[in-house]
Amino acid sequence: MSQHISIVGGGMVGASLALALQQHAARRGWRINLIEAQPPARGQTQPSFDARSTALSHGSYLLFEQLGIWAELAGQAEPIRQIHVSDRGHPGVTRLFAEKERVPALGYVVENAALGKVLLAALDPAVVRWQAPARVVRAEPARSGWLMQVEEHEQLHEQATDLLIVADGGRSGLLEQLGIHRQVRPYGQTAIIANITSSQGHDGVAYERFTPNGPLALLPMSAGRSALVWTQPDAQVDEVMTLSDAAFLEALQDAFGFRMGALTRVGQRHAYPLSLIEAEEQVRTGLVVLGNAAHSLHPIAGQGFNLSLRDAMALADTLIDAPAHGAPGDLRLLEGYLDRQRQDQQQTIAFSDGLTRLFSNRRPVLAAGRNLGLLGMDVVAPLKSVFARQAMGLKG
């Protein structure tokens, strides 16, 4: 008898999970539905200077290798050869090198559109039913699994599933309908996202720079571009967003310095208020919450998607390794998945949140202490290795 697994949200996390499950669907008798509000992009699109991107950790690269799609992604992913961490106005600096960590790259930066296209192409339509544009309006427990009301092609219909996976992003309306609350801890900061070019290029270096106004990151992209994440206090973000391109680049140059030479071009800017958001429940009988719906992190440490991908792969492994006669929505099974991932989640959230709060604090005593830490880390190899492994998404 077939078992239905429905993944609400066909973004990078949901599609990665579907790909991991499809390889075992025939053996397990699974029928997989991927329900996505946005229709899949069709046709060949030209590269855009303003394309949004994601930083993949070394651990995520290994997972995509296991899923069999890295060969397709490799030519479109810019390797991070070095991570340079500094604190503006202070001497503390730490540098991480791929060669010293004995990896080909500390991570990779890939355009979201490219990653989405590769994931979508790898899904077998005979195994994964793609429902898009479609959205789950309501879901309620049924005798076996969940009963969903799905709006598709402007019509409502009911759809049953044995396992419902909510992976529809940080603004998930479905969680609210299900009564799953989320803890929200605002940072009082807004991230300004844009692509940048410079006179000297990035040379494969990812820069993490901490300034009095908040953290700043420049990540290497293809075609000599760098992806900017510049956090500003909420009260100042409107002023920064309305600057002319020339004035914006001048302000950014002052905050970042000349490590890449003169900053010469900025693309379209987007602003996103930042909070640490955690769902109070991640599993129920027949239900799992994944991705930004489960936890949304500050972007500066680049941990959010990589943690969500590890969650998705751990869930896939749990379902694949479960007894053949069992139901995929068994609560003990799903609690086992969460127990398996809890330490990784707590450790990664603490790393990201602690780093952000420590380097956003202007108190002189803390500034002196964190700079001693950066200087010490740069010369103490074991300490640097621990930091590098966390940044690369490697547990243990």
C-alpha positions as CSV (number, residue, x, y, z in Angstrom):
1,M,0.0,0.0,0.0
2,S,1.4,3.4,-1.0
3,Q,2.3,6.0,1.6
4,H,2.0,9.7,0.8
5,I,4.6,12.2,1.8
6,S,3.7,15.8,1.1
7,I,6.3,18.6,1.2
8,V,4.8,22.1,1.4
9,G,7.4,24.4,0.0
10,G,9.4,23.6,-3.2
11,G,12.3,25.8,-2.4
12,M,15.9,24.7,-1.9
13,V,15.2,22.8,1.3
14,G,12.0,21.1,0.2
15,A,13.4,20.2,-3.2
16,S,16.6,18.8,-1.6
17,L,14.5,16.6,0.7
18,A,12.3,15.4,-2.2
19,L,15.5,14.4,-4.1
20,A,16.9,12.5,-1.1
21,L,13.6,10.6,-0.7
22,Q,13.0,9.8,-4.4
23,Q,16.0,7.5,-4.6
24,H,14.2,5.1,-2.2
25,A,10.6,5.8,-3.0
26,A,10.0,2.7,-5.1
27,R,11.5,0.4,-2.4
28,R,9.5,2.1,0.4
29,G,6.2,2.5,-1.5
30,W,6.3,6.3,-1.2
31,R,4.3,8.7,-3.3
32,I,5.9,12.2,-2.9
33,N,4.1,15.5,-3.5
34,L,6.0,18.8,-3.7
35,I,3.5,21.6,-3.2
36,E,4.8,25.1,-4.1
37,A,3.1,28.4,-4.4
38,Q,5.3,29.7,-7.2
39,P,5.3,28.0,-10.6
40,P,8.7,26.6,-11.6
41,A,10.8,28.8,-13.9
42,R,10.7,27.7,-17.5
43,G,13.3,28.3,-20.2
44,Q,16.8,29.5,-20.2
45,T,17.4,32.7,-18.3
46,Q,20.3,35.1,-18.8
47,P,22.6,35.6,-15.8
48,S,21.8,38.7,-13.8
49,F,24.2,41.0,-12.0
50,D,21.6,41.2,-9.2
51,A,21.0,37.4,-8.9
52,R,20.5,36.3,-5.2
53,S,22.9,33.7,-3.9
54,T,23.5,31.3,-1.1
55,A,26.7,30.4,0.7
56,L,27.1,26.6,0.9
57,S,29.3,25.2,3.6
58,H,31.8,22.4,2.9
59,G,29.4,20.1,4.7
60,S,26.6,21.1,2.2
61,Y,28.9,20.4,-0.7
62,L,29.4,16.9,0.6
63,L,25.7,16.4,1.0
64,F,25.0,17.6,-2.6
65,E,27.7,15.2,-3.8
66,Q,25.9,12.4,-2.1
67,L,22.7,13.5,-3.8
68,G,24.5,13.3,-7.1
69,I,24.0,16.9,-8.2
70,W,27.3,18.5,-7.4
71,A,28.8,17.8,-10.8
72,E,26.0,19.9,-12.3
73,L,26.5,22.7,-9.7
74,A,30.3,22.8,-9.6
75,G,30.7,24.9,-12.7
76,Q,28.3,27.5,-11.3
77,A,29.6,27.6,-7.7
78,E,32.4,30.0,-6.7
79,P,34.8,28.4,-4.2
80,I,35.7,30.2,-0.9
81,R,39.4,29.7,-0.5
82,Q,39.8,31.9,2.5
83,I,37.7,33.5,5.2
84,H,38.9,36.8,6.6
85,V,37.4,37.9,9.9
86,S,38.1,41.4,11.3
87,D,36.7,44.0,13.7
88,R,36.7,47.6,12.3
89,G,38.9,49.9,14.3
90,H,40.7,47.1,16.2
91,P,43.7,45.0,15.3
92,G,42.1,41.6,15.8
93,V,42.0,39.4,12.7
94,T,41.5,35.7,12.0
95,R,42.1,34.0,8.7
96,L,40.9,30.5,7.7
97,F,42.5,28.8,4.7
98,A,41.1,25.9,2.8
99,E,44.5,24.3,2.2
100,K,45.3,24.4,6.0
101,E,41.9,22.7,6.7
102,R,42.8,20.1,3.9
103,V,39.6,20.8,1.9
104,P,39.3,22.0,-1.7
105,A,37.2,25.0,-0.5
106,L,35.8,26.2,2.8
107,G,32.5,26.6,1.1
108,Y,30.9,27.8,-2.2
109,V,28.7,30.6,-3.3
110,V,26.0,29.6,-5.8
111,E,23.2,31.6,-7.3
112,N,19.8,30.5,-6.0
113,A,18.4,30.3,-9.5
114,A,21.1,27.9,-10.5
115,L,20.7,25.7,-7.5
116,G,17.0,25.6,-7.9
117,K,17.3,24.7,-11.6
118,V,19.6,21.8,-10.9
119,L,17.4,20.5,-8.1
120,L,14.3,20.7,-10.2
121,A,16.0,18.9,-13.1
122,A,17.1,16.1,-10.8
123,L,13.5,15.3,-9.6
124,D,11.9,12.4,-11.4
125,P,8.3,13.4,-12.3
126,A,7.3,9.7,-12.2
127,V,8.2,9.7,-8.5
128,V,7.8,13.3,-7.3
129,R,4.5,15.0,-8.2
130,W,5.2,18.7,-8.6
131,Q,2.1,20.8,-7.7
132,A,2.7,24.4,-8.6
133,P,1.3,26.9,-8.3
134,A,-0.5,25.5,-5.4
135,R,-0.8,26.3,-1.7
136,V,-2.1,24.5,1.4
137,V,-4.9,26.6,2.8
138,R,-5.6,24.4,5.8
139,A,-4.5,21.1,7.3
140,E,-6.0,19.1,10.1
141,P,-5.2,15.7,11.7
142,A,-7.0,12.7,10.1
143,R,-7.3,9.1,11.2
144,S,-4.2,8.3,9.3
145,G,-2.0,11.3,8.8
146,W,-3.3,14.7,7.7
147,L,-6.1,16.1,5.5
148,M,-5.1,19.2,3.5
149,Q,-7.2,21.7,1.7
150,V,-5.2,22.6,-1.4
151,E,-5.8,25.6,-3.6
152,E,-4.7,24.7,-7.1
153,H,-5.6,26.3,-10.4
154,E,-8.0,28.6,-8.5
155,Q,-9.9,25.6,-7.1
156,L,-10.0,24.0,-3.7
157,H,-9.7,20.2,-3.2
158,E,-8.9,17.9,-0.3
159,Q,-5.7,15.9,-0.3
160,A,-4.7,13.3,2.2
161,T,-1.2,12.6,3.3
162,D,0.5,10.2,5.7
163,L,3.3,12.7,6.4
164,L,3.1,16.5,6.1
165,I,6.4,18.4,5.9
166,V,6.1,22.2,6.3
167,A,9.0,23.9,4.6
168,D,7.4,27.0,3.2
169,G,9.7,29.6,4.6
170,G,10.1,32.1,7.4
171,R,6.6,33.6,6.8
172,S,4.8,30.3,6.9
173,G,1.1,31.0,7.2
174,L,0.4,27.3,7.6
175,L,2.2,27.2,11.0
176,E,-0.1,29.9,12.3
177,Q,-3.1,27.9,11.1
178,L,-1.7,24.8,12.9
179,G,-1.2,26.7,16.1
180,I,2.6,26.3,16.1
181,H,4.0,29.4,17.7
182,R,7.5,30.8,17.1
183,Q,9.8,32.6,19.4
184,V,10.9,35.8,17.8
185,R,14.0,37.7,19.2
186,P,14.6,40.8,17.1
187,Y,18.2,41.9,16.6
188,G,17.2,45.6,16.1
189,Q,19.1,45.3,12.8
190,T,18.2,45.1,9.1
191,A,20.2,43.3,6.5
192,I,20.9,45.2,3.3
193,I,21.6,42.7,0.5
194,A,23.2,43.6,-2.9
195,N,25.9,42.5,-5.3
196,I,29.1,44.4,-5.5
197,T,32.1,44.6,-7.9
198,S,35.5,46.0,-7.0
199,S,38.7,47.0,-8.8
200,Q,40.8,44.2,-7.5
201,G,38.2,41.4,-7.3
202,H,37.7,39.0,-4.4
203,D,40.4,36.3,-5.2
204,G,38.2,33.7,-3.5
205,V,38.1,35.4,-0.1
206,A,35.0,35.7,2.0
207,Y,35.2,38.7,4.3
208,E,33.4,38.9,7.6
209,R,33.8,42.4,9.1
210,F,32.3,43.6,12.3
211,T,31.5,47.3,12.6
212,P,30.0,49.5,15.3
213,N,26.7,49.5,13.4
214,G,26.6,45.7,12.9
215,P,28.3,42.8,10.9
216,L,29.2,43.1,7.3
217,A,30.0,40.2,4.9
218,L,31.2,40.2,1.3
219,L,31.1,36.7,-0.3
220,P,32.9,35.7,-3.5
221,M,30.6,35.2,-6.5
222,S,31.1,34.3,-10.2
223,A,32.1,37.0,-12.7
224,G,34.2,38.8,-10.1
225,R,31.1,39.9,-8.1
226,S,30.7,39.7,-4.3
227,A,27.5,39.2,-2.4
228,L,27.0,41.9,0.2
229,V,25.2,41.4,3.5
230,W,25.4,44.7,5.4
231,T,23.5,45.0,8.7
232,Q,22.4,48.4,9.9
233,P,20.5,49.5,13.0
234,D,16.8,49.6,12.2
235,A,16.7,53.4,12.8
236,Q,19.4,54.0,10.1
237,V,18.4,51.6,7.4
238,D,16.1,54.0,5.5
239,E,18.9,56.6,5.3
240,V,21.3,54.0,3.9
241,M,18.8,52.6,1.5
242,T,18.0,56.0,0.0
243,L,21.7,56.9,-0.7
244,S,22.7,57.2,-4.3
245,D,24.8,54.4,-5.6
246,A,27.9,56.5,-5.4
247,A,27.2,57.6,-1.8
248,F,26.3,54.0,-0.8
249,L,29.6,52.7,-2.2
250,E,31.5,55.5,-0.4
251,A,29.8,54.6,2.9
252,L,30.5,50.9,2.3
253,Q,34.1,51.6,1.4
254,D,34.5,53.5,4.7
255,A,33.1,50.6,6.7
256,F,34.9,47.8,4.8
257,G,38.2,49.3,3.7
258,F,40.3,48.7,0.6
259,R,41.0,44.9,0.8
260,M,39.4,44.5,-2.6
261,G,40.5,47.9,-3.9
262,A,37.9,50.5,-4.8
263,L,34.3,49.3,-4.8
264,T,33.0,50.2,-8.2
265,R,29.5,49.0,-8.7
266,V,26.5,48.1,-6.6
267,G,23.4,46.3,-7.8
268,Q,19.8,46.5,-6.7
269,R,19.5,46.7,-2.9
270,H,17.0,44.8,-0.7
271,A,16.4,45.3,3.0
272,Y,15.3,42.5,5.4
273,P,14.6,43.1,9.2
274,L,16.5,40.5,11.2
275,S,15.4,38.3,14.1
276,L,16.3,34.9,15.5
277,I,13.1,32.9,15.0
278,E,12.5,29.4,16.4
279,A,9.4,27.2,16.1
280,E,8.3,26.0,19.5
281,E,7.3,22.6,17.9
282,Q,9.1,20.9,15.0
283,V,7.4,17.5,15.1
284,R,3.9,16.2,15.8
285,T,2.3,12.9,14.7
286,G,2.5,12.9,10.9
287,L,4.1,16.4,10.9
288,V,7.6,17.9,10.5
289,V,8.6,21.6,10.3
290,L,11.8,22.3,8.3
291,G,13.9,25.1,6.9
292,N,13.2,28.7,7.8
293,A,9.8,27.7,9.1
294,A,11.6,25.8,11.9
295,H,14.5,28.3,12.5
296,S,15.6,31.5,10.9
297,L,19.1,32.8,11.7
298,H,21.1,35.9,11.3
299,P,22.6,35.7,7.8
300,I,26.1,37.0,8.7
301,A,27.6,33.7,9.7
302,G,26.0,31.9,6.7
303,Q,24.6,29.1,8.8
304,G,20.9,29.2,8.0
305,F,20.4,27.2,4.8
306,N,23.3,24.8,5.7
307,L,21.6,23.9,9.0
308,S,18.3,23.4,7.2
309,L,19.9,21.1,4.6
310,R,21.5,19.0,7.4
311,D,18.0,18.8,9.0
312,A,16.5,17.7,5.7
313,M,19.1,15.0,5.1
314,A,18.8,13.7,8.7
315,L,15.0,13.5,8.2
316,A,15.5,11.6,5.0
317,D,17.9,9.2,6.6
318,T,15.5,8.6,9.5
319,L,12.6,7.8,7.1
320,I,14.8,5.7,4.8
321,D,16.2,3.6,7.7
322,A,12.8,3.1,9.5
323,P,11.2,-0.3,9.6
324,A,9.6,-1.2,6.3
325,H,6.2,-1.9,8.0
326,G,6.2,1.4,9.9
327,A,4.3,4.6,9.1
328,P,6.4,7.6,8.1
329,G,4.4,9.8,10.4
330,D,5.0,7.7,13.5
331,L,5.6,10.2,16.4
332,R,8.4,8.1,17.9
333,L,10.2,8.0,14.6
334,L,9.9,11.7,14.1
335,E,11.0,12.5,17.7
336,G,14.0,10.3,17.0
337,Y,14.9,12.5,14.0
338,L,14.6,15.6,16.2
339,D,16.7,14.1,19.0
340,R,19.3,13.3,16.4
341,Q,19.4,16.9,15.1
342,R,18.8,18.8,18.4
343,Q,22.5,19.2,19.3
344,D,23.4,20.4,15.8
345,Q,20.6,22.9,15.9
346,Q,21.4,24.2,19.3
347,Q,25.1,24.5,18.6
348,T,24.6,26.2,15.3
349,I,22.1,28.7,16.6
350,A,24.3,29.5,19.6
351,F,27.3,30.0,17.3
352,S,25.4,32.3,14.9
353,D,23.5,34.2,17.6
354,G,26.5,34.5,19.9
355,L,28.8,35.8,17.1
356,T,26.2,38.4,16.0
357,R,25.5,39.7,19.5
358,L,29.2,39.7,20.6
359,F,30.3,41.7,17.6
360,S,27.3,44.1,17.6
361,N,28.1,45.2,21.2
362,R,30.0,48.5,21.5
363,R,31.1,48.2,25.1
364,P,34.9,48.8,25.3
365,V,35.5,45.8,27.6
366,L,33.8,43.4,25.2
367,A,35.5,45.0,22.2
368,A,38.9,44.4,23.9
369,G,38.0,40.8,24.8
370,R,36.7,39.8,21.4
371,N,39.8,41.2,19.7
372,L,42.1,39.3,22.0
373,G,40.0,36.3,21.0
374,L,40.5,37.0,17.3
375,L,44.2,37.5,17.7
376,G,44.5,34.3,19.8
377,M,42.5,32.3,17.4
378,D,44.8,33.3,14.6
379,V,47.8,31.8,16.3
380,V,46.3,28.9,18.2
381,A,45.8,26.2,15.6
382,P,43.4,23.9,17.5
383,L,41.1,26.8,18.4
384,K,41.0,28.0,14.8
385,S,40.3,24.4,13.6
386,V,37.2,24.2,15.9
387,F,36.0,27.5,14.6
388,A,36.6,26.4,11.0
389,R,34.8,23.2,11.4
390,Q,31.7,25.0,12.7
391,A,31.9,27.5,9.9
392,M,32.2,24.6,7.4
393,G,29.1,22.9,8.8
394,L,31.0,19.9,10.1
395,K,29.8,18.3,13.3
396,G,32.0,16.9,16.0
